Amino acid sequence: MKVLYIGNYRDGTGWANACINNILALDSAGVDVVPRAITFEAQQQNYPSRIKILESASTEGCDVCIQHTLPHLYSYDSRYKNIAFLAVESSHFKDTGWQHNINLMDELWVPSNAAKASCENSGVNIPIKVAPHSLDISKYQKENGGNKIEEMLPTFNFAFIGEFIERKNLQALIRAFHLEFDFQEPVNLLIKTSKVELPQIQDYIKHVKSGLKIRSRYREEIIIAGRLEEKDYVSVLGQCHSFVMPSRGEAFCIPALEAMSLGIPVIHTANTGMDDFCIGVSVESYAVPCLGAVSTISNLDTARSDWQEINIKKLCSAMREAYQKWNSQESQEDSEKVKVHASGYDHANVGKQLKELLND
């Protein structure tokens, strides 16, 4: 079997990262995979040398084509078995019309059961298979020589990694953190985001603190804006004790898996794609219309589809419980359990799953 894999793996985005790991997982399982890049971003990023080697191969003789892109770009080719790969975060995408292009393909792969349900709700009628994302787990070692943040050394540290957009719902985490924790408590909130979003986040934090009216003084967040070198990223994330993702919609969430690879339990929104793989606390949620979604795709995540809104009070309780376990025997055992579970999502293990899906 020879697989042509089309995706935007040069773009330096979360979507690109998923493409990279899928290609490397297939390669690790001995699948003859030939990557070909499409681009959504003007600014191209570096990508693994192994993929550059795989790119040098010819597409001649390919009998499967995986298109890891957006459905309006899918193109059926009778020379191949045509597999679409799609990650979606809301309850359905009927308004986009994507289902018509998807149904022209032979098969659809999605990274989670939540994404599968969304596709079924949208009128997709071809076979849908769950193909989880993966990581190079060997990169995730706490003592890797990277830089650390001094203020985080003596404290319990919560971490959030993501954009300041409605779907990621960082707003809920900022509110919960300041509702639950007093200035004197040795606890920090680390926020890793992009440079362009830093002013918005800082303004929102001021707004929250002035609006709560419950304390005379609040703890300061630790905000990292912009890219970090890989070893520094892993080192800083490794200083954290709990990863929190209050997102209203996730098809998977690779940063949560990265945290778990370091033995960090995850507090996350229930009824999302994170339920499939996260170990930690799945916080109660309820359906709400998708309001304020930012998308370049017309009619995606409209108010006719739903997200999941996390229960703020339950989020506060989950964060308090994580903090109270700090340095306990239970927390050490939890950390080991999380790390072992995450190892099941390395390239070798997921590669075997993807190979089985191809052979099915």
C-alpha positions in Angstrom: 0.0 0.0 0.0 1.3 3.5 -0.9 -0.5 6.6 0.5 -0.5 10.1 -0.8 -1.0 12.4 2.1 -2.2 16.0 1.3 -2.2 18.6 4.1 -1.0 22.0 5.2 1.9 20.6 7.3 4.2 23.6 6.5 1.9 26.3 8.0 3.0 26.2 11.6 -0.6 26.0 12.9 -2.3 23.4 15.1 -3.9 21.9 12.0 -0.4 21.6 10.5 0.9 20.0 13.6 -1.9 17.4 13.4 -0.9 16.7 9.7 2.8 16.3 10.7 2.0 13.8 13.4 -0.3 11.8 11.2 2.3 11.5 8.5 5.0 10.5 11.0 2.7 8.0 12.7 2.0 6.3 9.3 5.7 6.3 8.5 6.5 4.7 11.9 4.1 1.9 11.2 5.9 1.1 7.9 3.3 2.6 5.6 4.8 4.0 2.4 3.5 7.6 2.7 4.2 10.4 0.3 3.4 13.9 1.7 2.3 16.8 -0.5 1.8 20.3 0.9 -1.0 22.8 0.4 -0.9 26.1 2.3 -3.4 28.3 4.1 -0.8 30.6 5.7 1.4 33.1 3.9 4.1 32.6 6.6 5.6 29.2 6.2 7.2 27.4 9.1 9.9 24.8 9.3 8.8 21.1 9.5 10.5 17.8 10.3 13.4 16.7 8.2 11.9 13.2 8.0 8.9 14.6 6.1 11.2 16.5 3.7 12.8 13.1 2.9 9.4 11.5 2.4 8.4 14.4 0.1 11.2 13.4 -2.3 9.4 10.2 -3.3 7.2 10.0 -6.4 3.4 9.8 -6.1 3.4 7.1 -8.8 1.9 3.9 -7.6 -0.2 5.5 -4.8 -3.4 3.7 -4.2 -4.8 5.7 -1.3 -5.1 9.5 -1.0 -5.7 11.1 2.4 -6.9 14.7 2.1 -6.3 16.4 5.4 -7.8 19.8 4.5 -11.1 21.6 4.5 -14.0 19.9 2.7 -14.6 22.6 0.1 -11.1 21.7 -1.2 -11.7 17.9 -1.3 -11.3 16.5 -4.8 -12.3 13.0 -5.7 -9.7 11.1 -7.8 -10.7 7.8 -9.3 -7.1 6.6 -9.3 -7.2 6.3 -5.5 -9.2 5.2 -2.5 -10.2 8.7 -1.3 -10.1 9.4 2.4 -11.0 12.8 3.9 -9.6 13.8 7.3 -11.6 16.5 9.2 -11.6 18.0 12.7 -14.8 19.9 13.6 -15.7 21.5 17.0 -19.4 22.3 17.0 -22.5 20.1 17.0 -23.0 20.2 13.2 -21.9 22.1 10.0 -25.1 21.8 7.9 -25.0 25.4 6.9 -21.6 25.1 5.2 -22.8 22.5 2.6 -19.5 20.6 3.4 -21.5 17.4 3.7 -22.0 17.3 -0.1 -18.2 17.3 -0.8 -17.5 14.8 2.0 -20.1 12.4 0.7 -18.3 12.2 -2.7 -15.3 10.6 -0.9 -14.9 6.9 0.0 -14.3 7.4 3.7 -14.0 10.0 6.4 -11.5 10.0 9.3 -12.0 12.2 12.3 -9.9 12.5 15.5 -12.6 11.8 18.1 -16.1 10.5 18.7 -17.4 14.1 19.3 -16.2 15.0 15.8 -17.8 11.8 14.4 -21.2 12.8 16.0 -20.9 16.2 14.5 -20.4 14.8 11.0 -23.3 12.3 11.4 -25.5 15.2 12.6 -24.5 17.1 9.5 -25.7 14.5 7.0 -22.4 12.7 6.2 -23.4 9.2 5.0 -20.1 7.6 4.0 -18.2 5.4 6.5 -16.7 7.5 9.4 -13.7 6.2 11.4 -12.1 7.6 14.5 -8.3 8.2 13.9 -6.8 9.9 17.0 -4.0 12.4 16.8 -0.5 11.5 18.1 2.8 12.9 19.3 6.5 12.2 19.4 6.3 11.3 23.1 10.1 11.1 23.4 10.3 14.9 23.2 8.3 15.4 26.4 10.8 15.1 29.2 10.6 17.6 32.2 14.4 17.8 32.6 15.3 18.6 29.0 17.7 21.5 29.6 15.2 24.2 28.5 14.6 27.5 30.3 12.3 27.6 33.3 10.3 30.5 34.7 11.6 31.4 38.2 8.3 32.6 39.6 6.8 29.2 38.9 9.4 27.2 40.8 7.9 27.4 44.3 4.2 27.4 43.3 1.4 25.2 42.1 0.9 26.1 38.4 -2.2 25.8 36.2 -1.5 26.0 32.4 -3.6 27.1 29.4 -2.3 27.0 25.9 -4.4 28.4 23.1 -5.8 31.4 21.3 -8.0 34.2 22.9 -11.1 33.3 20.9 -14.7 32.5 22.0 -14.3 28.8 21.3 -11.2 28.3 23.5 -13.0 30.1 26.3 -10.0 31.4 28.2 -12.4 33.9 29.7 -14.0 31.1 31.8 -10.6 30.1 33.2 -9.5 33.6 34.1 -12.8 34.1 36.0 -12.6 30.8 37.7 -9.0 31.3 38.8 -9.7 34.6 40.5 -12.9 33.5 42.0 -11.3 30.5 43.6 -7.8 31.6 44.6 -6.7 34.3 47.0 -3.6 36.5 46.5 -1.7 34.8 49.4 -2.1 31.3 48.0 1.0 29.9 46.2 -0.7 29.3 42.9 -0.1 30.6 39.4 -2.0 30.6 36.1 0.3 30.3 33.1 -1.2 31.5 29.8 0.6 30.6 26.5 -0.8 32.5 23.6 0.1 34.6 20.5 1.6 38.0 20.5 -1.2 39.7 18.7 -3.7 38.6 21.4 -1.7 39.8 24.4 -3.3 43.3 24.6 -6.9 41.8 24.5 -6.0 39.3 27.2 -4.5 41.9 29.5 -7.6 44.1 29.0 -9.9 41.3 29.8 -8.0 40.3 33.0 -8.3 43.9 34.2 -12.0 43.8 33.4 -12.5 40.6 35.4 -10.6 41.8 38.4 -12.5 45.0 38.6 -15.8 43.3 38.1 -15.5 40.5 40.7 -15.3 42.9 43.7 -14.3 40.2 46.1 -10.6 40.9 46.9 -8.5 43.9 47.5 -5.6 42.3 45.6 -5.4 39.6 42.9 -2.6 37.3 41.8 -0.9 38.2 38.5 -1.0 35.8 35.6 2.1 34.6 33.9 1.6 35.2 30.2 3.9 34.0 27.4 3.1 35.6 24.1 4.7 34.3 20.9 6.7 31.2 19.9 9.1 29.4 22.2 11.9 27.1 21.2 10.7 23.5 21.4 12.9 22.6 24.5 11.8 25.8 26.3 8.1 25.1 25.5 8.4 21.6 27.0 10.4 22.8 30.0 7.9 25.5 30.9 4.9 23.2 30.4 6.7 20.7 32.6 6.7 23.2 35.5 2.9 23.0 35.6 0.8 20.7 37.7 -2.6 20.9 36.0 -3.5 21.7 32.4 -6.9 23.4 32.0 -8.8 23.6 28.8 -12.3 25.1 29.3 -12.9 25.1 25.5 -16.5 25.2 24.2 -15.5 22.9 21.3 -12.5 20.6 20.6 -12.2 17.9 18.1 -9.1 16.6 20.0 -6.7 19.2 21.6 -3.0 18.3 21.1 -1.7 20.7 23.8 -3.7 18.6 26.3 -2.0 15.5 25.1 1.4 17.3 25.3 0.6 18.1 29.0 -0.3 14.5 29.7 2.9 13.3 28.1 4.6 15.2 30.9 2.4 13.5 33.5 0.1 16.5 33.9 -3.6 15.7 34.5 -6.1 17.7 32.4 -9.2 19.6 33.6 -11.5 20.0 30.6 -15.0 20.6 29.3 -17.2 17.5 29.1 -19.0 16.4 26.0 -16.1 17.4 23.7 -13.4 15.5 21.8 -11.2 15.6 24.9 -13.4 13.0 26.6 -11.8 10.4 24.3 -8.3 10.6 25.7 -7.9 13.0 28.7 -7.3 11.8 32.2 -8.1 14.3 35.0 -11.4 15.9 35.5 -14.2 16.2 32.9 -16.2 19.2 34.0 -19.9 19.3 33.6 -21.1 21.4 30.6 -24.3 22.3 28.7 -25.2 23.1 25.1 -25.2 26.8 24.0 -25.5 28.3 20.5 -22.2 29.1 18.8 -22.0 32.9 19.3 -19.0 35.0 18.4 -17.2 32.3 16.5 -14.3 33.5 14.5 -14.0 31.7 11.1 -12.8 32.4 7.6 -15.3 29.8 6.4 -18.8 31.1 5.5 -21.6 29.6 7.5 -19.3 27.6 9.8 -20.2 27.6 13.6 -23.3 29.6 13.2 -25.8 30.2 16.0 -27.8 27.3 14.6 -25.1 24.9 15.8 -24.0 24.3 19.4 -20.9 24.4 21.6 -20.5 23.2 25.2 -20.4 25.8 28.0 -18.4 24.7 31.0 -19.9 25.1 34.5 -17.8 27.8 36.2 -18.6 26.7 39.7 -17.7 23.1 38.9 -14.5 24.3 37.2 -13.5 26.2 40.4 -14.1 23.1 42.4 -12.0 21.0 40.1 -9.1 23.5 40.2 -9.3 23.6 44.0 -9.2 19.8 44.2 -6.1 19.7 42.0 -4.4 22.3 44.1 -5.2 20.5 47.4 -3.6 17.3 46.0 -0.3 19.2 45.4 2.8 17.1 46.5 0.6 14.3 47.8 1.2 10.6 47.1 -2.1 10.6 45.2 -0.9 13.3 42.9 2.3 11.5 42.1 0.4 8.3 41.3 -2.0 10.3 39.1 1.0 11.8 37.3 2.4 8.4 36.5 -1.0 7.1 35.4 -1.4 10.0 33.0 2.0 9.6 31.5 1.5 5.9 30.9 -1.9 6.6 29.2 -0.4 9.3 27.0 2.3 7.0 25.8 -0.5 5.1 24.0 -0.7 8.1 21.6 2.9 8.1 20.4 3.6 7.7 16.7 4.2 4.0 16.9 0.9 3.1 18.7 -1.3 5.5 16.7 0.5 4.5 13.5 -0.6 0.9 14.0 -4.2 2.1 14.5 -4.1 4.1 11.3 -2.6 1.2 9.4 -5.4 -1.0 10.6 -7.9 1.5 9.4 -6.3 1.5 5.9 -6.3 -2.3 5.8 -9.9 -2.5 6.9 
